[in-house]
Amino acid sequence: MNVSVNSKEVQTAAITLSQLIEELSLPSHGIAVAVDNHMVSRTEWTQFALKEGMSVIVIKAACGG
């Protein structure tokens, strides 16, 4: 299926948000994820089903100011 991750088209075999995060080699901590402009709690990642065309935004925490 195709989804958008940070405005880039990605083809994935993942069916859940946690599988997508693992497939993209993203860290499991220090990030926040929104799908179709709605924040998804980390506790929901394993059960959050992805669908064709969804827009996923990954925000990484950064130190400093």
C-alpha positions in Angstrom: 0.0 0.0 0.0 1.1 3.6 -0.5 1.1 6.1 2.3 2.6 9.6 2.7 5.3 10.0 5.4 6.4 13.6 6.0 5.0 14.5 2.5 6.9 11.7 0.7 5.2 8.8 -0.9 6.2 5.4 0.7 5.2 2.0 -0.4 4.9 -0.3 2.6 3.8 -3.8 3.6 3.0 -2.5 7.1 -0.6 -2.9 8.3 -0.2 -1.0 11.6 1.5 2.2 12.6 4.0 0.4 14.8 5.0 -1.9 11.8 5.5 1.2 9.6 7.7 2.8 12.3 9.8 -0.3 12.5 10.0 -0.7 8.7 11.3 2.8 8.4 13.8 2.2 11.1 12.5 5.1 13.2 13.2 5.2 17.0 10.3 4.0 19.2 11.0 6.8 21.7 11.6 10.5 21.1 9.0 10.8 18.3 5.4 11.9 18.0 3.2 10.6 15.2 0.1 12.2 13.6 -2.1 10.4 11.0 -4.4 12.5 8.8 -3.8 15.5 11.2 -4.7 13.6 14.4 -2.1 12.7 17.0 -1.8 9.0 17.7 -0.8 8.0 21.2 2.1 5.6 21.4 -0.1 3.1 23.2 -2.3 3.0 20.1 0.5 2.4 17.6 0.3 -1.5 17.6 -3.5 -1.4 17.0 -3.7 1.6 14.6 -4.5 0.2 11.2 -3.1 1.9 8.2 -5.1 2.5 5.0 -4.1 3.4 1.5 -3.4 7.0 1.0 -3.1 8.0 4.7 -0.8 10.9 5.5 1.6 10.2 8.4 3.7 13.0 10.0 6.6 12.0 12.2 8.1 14.6 14.5 11.4 13.9 16.1 12.4 15.5 19.4 15.4 17.8 19.3 17.6 19.1 22.1 18.5 22.7 22.4 16.7 25.9 21.6 
